Amino acid sequence: MELIPLILFAVVCLVLMLGYPVAFTLAGCSLLFAGLGIVTGSFDPNLLKALPDRLFGTMSNATLVAVPLFVYMGVVLEKSKIAEDLLQNMARLCSFLPGGLAVSVVLVGALLAASTGIVGATVVTMGLMSLPTMLNQGYSKSLATGTICATGTLGQIIPPSIALVLLGDVLSSANQRAQLNMGIFNPTPVSVGDMFVGAVIPGLLLVTMYLAYVLVIARYRPQAAGGHQSKETTHWPALLLSLAPPLALVFVVLGSIFAGVATPTEAAGVGAMGALLLAMAKRKLTWQAFKESCLAATKTTVMVFTILVGASVFSLVFRGFGGEELIEAIFHSLPGGAFTATLVVMLVIFLLGFILDFIEITFVVVPLVAPVLLMMGIDPIWLGIMIAVNLQTSFLTPPFGFALFYLRGVAPKNVMTADIYTGVVPFIVLQLLLLIAMAIWPGLVTWLPSQG
């Protein structure tokens, strides 16, 4: 009977691997186990009475309002072709560098990842916009595809990131539950703004590592990076003027959060409205683009919140069967204490990243393991950033990385799957190095939030 929570988790993963919808799998399997538990007397039916309040609390959560707004901001920039113009202008700005196009892909990919926030959307957008150009300019297929896949996953770590919004909300609840279990009756929540601040240094480090890798390849293997520098004349004033508006939008959104002027939700509203005004000013907000933006943002929002509803049912039933106590007992029985427990959680999340999207892992796995880790003294901000980078790495890992599948779907036929797999390996190594660095020096994450 003590193993029922683990059996429930295994059944959910198995059904997901069969291709059934995530939200309905989570809720359906959980309610089925709850029904069997009620019949056998191993589950208290009164626990299900708490479900309506939990769902209402989720839907009235002001923090989660930032999700549709950040998604809409990114979708508008994409559908109105502002993102495409940004890539072209950034490519001209970096044309004097060896490997300048790849450098511009990393920089623009980081900006798109921050504004779009969804890995699939960023990888597909960058693949359609930049991959044909890179191949035409003589870039090797592996370097071109690896750069695009890796920069597309930066949305996991660079604020304002939807992944960090969701992780911040989940970890806030987990931290309050952990503190209540430790007898602290005035628990402190985890701020999404602090999550954003904590991600700044790791995000900048990762982008810097990507840029350094691209520049080193262009220096020592020029035939893999186009083979030559552009001789095109750059009109700097006009170029900088065209780059200023979209960059200003991103910096206003982040600056208002970091300065404490606006909450992440309020900044998301500013970003969404700013993207609309920017598209209107450039006369690129056609009626078709507006409709597509609204539809795409609505689909993503409905997907996120439907999964959240299913995950709420799952977590309630999991705890009803004593799952939280089981995880706590397992973690405390591990040799090495908090270090080993954290290592095991990171490994499990990494492996689950092959079959589950970051949203499912955030809503299903993190609420189960985070309270126990936090009670063991782990810093919630550090844990959240570690999980974000971990998931980012799993999305690139062959053969099941989601980012690889996204790019495979839009890549030309002459680009082989093996080219994509080969191209992402160096970037996976860089991400693992960042994870190790954050584990050795937690201050990379925690120092900046502590200054506020």
Protein Blocks (a to p, Z undefined) as FASTA:
>chain_A
ZZmmmmmmmmmmmmmmnopafklmmmmmmmmmmmmmmmnopacfklmmmmmmmmmmmmmm
mklmmmmmmmmmmmmmmmnommmmmmmmmmmmmmmpghklmmmmmmmmmmmmmmnopakl
mmmmmmmmmmmmmmmnopafklmmmmmmmmmmmmmmmccdfklmmmmmmmmmmmmmmmmm
nopabdcdddfklmmmmmmmmmmmmmmmmmmmmmmmmmmmmmlnoopacfbdcdfklmmm
mmmmmmmmmmmmmmmmmnomacfklmmmmmmmmmmmmmmmnopacfklmmmmmmmmmmmm
mmmmmmmmmmmmmmmmmmmnommmmmmmmmmmpghijmlmmmmmmmmmmmmmmmpcfklm
mmmmmmmmmmmmmmnopafklmmmmmmmmmmmmmmmcfkbfklmmmmmmgcfklcfklmm
mmmmmmmmmmmmmmmmmmmmmmlmmmmmmmZZ
